[in-house]
Amino acid sequence: MYKGIYITMSGMLIRENELASVSNNLANMNTTGYKRVSFASRLYPLLSGRPPEPRAIYQDSRTQTYFGTQYIELSQGNLRHTGNPLDLAIQGEGFFVVRVGDRNLYTRAGSFSRDKENYLVTQGGLRVLDENNNPILIEGNKIEIGKDGSIFVDGSQITRLNLLKIDNIFHVGNSFYDGIIAGQATGQILQGWIESSNVNPMNELVQMIQAIRNFDLTQRVTKNFDELAQKAVSEIARL
């Protein structure tokens, strides 16, 4: 019975983590370049690596608990035309590189502007880096950006955006990510466009309802196990 309580309690914890992921996705559904977090869970076998007992009535009877994992879904978000020459969207794979203190982070949020020193920056003022990992200084009027990230100012190429492929990616806040650089990305830059988040609110709401139902079910089962345990203790005490 106590093992049963442990199993159902682990299931409740998993559902709580799932609800947290869904809530975060919904909170960022209008965040430019945000990538939704998917959540998956499955039963963890108590005797890992051993084949199932063919005579068992319930094949998963040796399962001890649940475990869950989160991963970032990198599917393309909807592209929205703005006409702003400093709004950039990535079609396909890749991330822009920005400087945060003494480290680099990665983003798909390409709603850029120029700061008072004419450096290309994010909405939060972080400087965007070129292929040599240098901040991009734009001095001029006519700005054209090619699909390969080449930046032309008044007809002359000044540099090219750094567009990287990132593995083992994880969120570090809003639309910023960190991970392991896996080479140059093959995505194309679209000038005058921005990429919306890839969150589908209807799908998130369905997942939330299912997680709440599963949480309620495991909570009731946990209560039943607890009542049985109390009854067993009472019966033993009478002997």
C-alpha positions in Angstrom: 0.0 0.0 0.0 2.8 2.4 0.9 4.4 1.6 -2.5 1.1 2.4 -4.1 1.0 5.8 -2.3 4.5 6.5 -3.6 3.5 5.6 -7.2 0.4 7.8 -7.2 2.2 10.7 -5.4 4.9 10.6 -8.2 2.1 10.7 -10.7 0.6 13.8 -9.0 4.0 15.5 -9.1 4.3 14.8 -12.8 0.9 16.3 -13.6 1.9 19.4 -11.5 5.0 19.8 -13.7 2.9 19.3 -16.8 0.5 22.0 -15.7 3.4 24.4 -15.1 4.7 23.8 -18.7 1.3 24.4 -20.2 0.8 27.6 -18.1 4.2 28.9 -19.3 3.3 28.2 -22.9 0.0 30.0 -22.6 1.7 33.0 -20.9 4.1 33.3 -23.9 1.7 32.6 -26.7 2.1 36.2 -27.9 5.9 36.4 -27.3 7.8 36.9 -30.5 10.0 33.9 -31.4 8.9 31.8 -28.3 9.1 28.0 -28.7 6.7 25.9 -26.7 7.8 23.4 -24.1 6.4 19.9 -24.6 6.0 17.5 -21.7 6.1 13.7 -21.8 5.9 11.1 -19.1 5.9 7.3 -18.9 6.1 4.5 -16.4 9.6 3.7 -15.0 10.1 -0.1 -14.6 11.3 -1.3 -11.2 13.4 -4.0 -12.8 14.9 -2.2 -15.7 16.4 -4.3 -18.4 14.6 -7.5 -17.5 11.9 -8.9 -19.9 8.3 -8.8 -18.8 6.8 -11.9 -17.0 4.7 -13.6 -19.7 2.4 -15.2 -17.1 1.6 -11.9 -15.4 -2.0 -10.8 -15.8 -1.0 -7.2 -15.8 2.2 -6.8 -17.8 3.2 -3.5 -16.1 2.8 -4.9 -12.6 6.5 -4.3 -11.9 6.3 -0.6 -12.6 7.3 1.5 -9.6 6.7 5.0 -10.6 6.4 7.7 -13.3 9.0 10.1 -14.6 8.6 13.0 -17.0 10.8 15.1 -19.3 10.5 18.4 -21.0 11.8 19.3 -24.4 11.5 22.4 -26.6 9.5 22.1 -29.8 11.3 23.9 -32.6 8.6 23.9 -35.2 8.2 27.1 -37.2 5.9 29.8 -35.8 3.6 31.8 -38.0 5.3 34.6 -39.9 3.8 38.1 -39.8 4.7 40.9 -42.2 5.5 44.3 -40.7 7.5 46.1 -43.4 10.0 47.3 -40.8 13.5 46.9 -42.3 14.9 45.9 -38.9 12.2 43.2 -38.3 13.8 39.9 -39.2 12.4 36.4 -39.2 14.2 33.1 -39.7 12.5 30.7 -42.1 13.8 27.2 -41.2 16.4 26.3 -38.7 18.7 28.7 -36.8 19.0 31.3 -34.1 20.3 34.9 -33.9 23.2 35.4 -31.5 23.0 38.2 -28.9 25.5 39.3 -26.3 24.5 39.2 -22.6 27.4 40.4 -20.4 30.3 38.1 -21.1 28.2 35.3 -22.7 26.2 34.7 -25.8 22.6 33.6 -25.9 20.3 32.7 -28.9 16.9 33.8 -30.0 14.4 33.7 -32.8 12.8 37.0 -31.7 14.0 39.3 -34.6 12.1 42.5 -33.7 15.3 44.6 -33.7 16.1 48.3 -33.7 19.1 50.6 -33.4 20.3 52.0 -30.0 21.6 55.5 -29.5 25.0 54.4 -30.7 23.5 52.8 -33.9 24.2 49.2 -32.8 21.6 46.6 -33.8 19.8 45.5 -30.6 16.9 43.4 -29.4 13.8 45.0 -27.8 15.6 44.6 -24.4 18.7 46.4 -25.6 20.9 43.4 -26.1 23.4 43.7 -29.0 23.0 41.4 -32.0 26.2 39.7 -33.2 27.6 39.2 -36.7 29.4 36.1 -38.1 32.6 37.2 -36.3 30.7 37.6 -33.0 31.0 41.3 -33.1 28.2 43.8 -32.4 26.6 45.1 -35.6 27.1 48.9 -36.1 24.6 50.3 -38.7 25.4 53.9 -39.8 23.3 54.9 -42.8 19.8 55.2 -44.1 18.9 52.4 -46.5 19.2 49.0 -44.9 18.9 45.8 -46.9 19.3 42.3 -45.4 19.7 39.3 -47.7 18.3 35.8 -47.1 21.8 34.7 -46.1 22.0 37.4 -43.5 24.2 39.8 -45.4 23.6 43.4 -44.3 23.9 46.2 -46.8 23.8 49.9 -45.8 23.4 52.5 -48.5 24.4 49.8 -51.1 27.5 48.5 -49.4 27.8 45.3 -47.4 29.0 45.9 -43.9 28.8 42.4 -42.4 26.6 39.3 -42.1 24.4 38.1 -39.3 25.5 35.1 -37.2 22.9 32.4 -37.7 23.6 29.2 -35.7 22.2 25.8 -35.2 21.9 24.9 -31.5 21.6 21.5 -29.9 20.6 20.5 -26.4 18.7 23.8 -26.3 17.0 25.1 -23.1 15.1 28.2 -22.1 16.9 30.9 -20.1 13.9 33.3 -20.1 11.3 34.7 -22.5 12.6 34.0 -26.1 16.2 33.5 -25.1 17.9 30.1 -25.2 21.2 28.5 -24.5 22.7 25.2 -25.7 25.6 23.7 -27.7 26.6 25.3 -31.0 26.2 22.7 -33.8 27.5 24.8 -36.8 26.0 27.3 -39.1 22.3 27.1 -39.7 20.6 26.6 -43.1 17.6 28.9 -42.4 16.9 32.0 -44.5 16.4 35.6 -43.2 13.2 37.4 -44.2 13.5 41.2 -43.9 10.3 43.0 -42.8 8.8 39.9 -41.1 8.7 38.6 -37.5 8.0 35.1 -36.3 5.2 34.5 -33.8 5.4 31.8 -31.1 4.5 28.3 -32.1 2.0 27.9 -29.3 -1.5 26.7 -30.3 -3.8 27.9 -27.4 -6.5 25.3 -28.1 -4.0 22.4 -27.9 -2.6 23.8 -24.7 -6.1 24.1 -23.1 -6.9 20.5 -24.1 -3.6 19.4 -22.5 -4.4 21.4 -19.4 -7.8 19.8 -19.0 -6.3 16.3 -19.4 -3.6 17.0 -16.9 -6.1 18.3 -14.3 -8.3 15.2 -14.8 -5.2 13.0 -14.3 -4.1 14.9 -11.2 -7.6 14.5 -9.7 -7.6 10.8 -10.5 -4.2 10.1 -8.9 -5.2 12.3 -5.9 -8.3 10.1 -5.3 -6.3 6.9 -5.7 -3.7 8.2 -3.2 -6.5 8.9 -0.7 -7.9 5.4 -1.2 -4.4 3.9 -0.5 -4.1 6.0 2.6 -7.4 4.8 3.9 -6.5 1.2 3.3 -3.2 1.7 5.1 -5.0 3.2 8.1 -7.4 0.3 8.1 -4.6 -2.2 8.0 -2.8 -0.6 10.9 -6.1 -0.7 12.9 -6.7 -4.4 12.2 -3.1 -5.3 13.1 -3.5 -3.4 16.4 -6.5 -5.6 17.4 -4.4 -8.8 17.1 
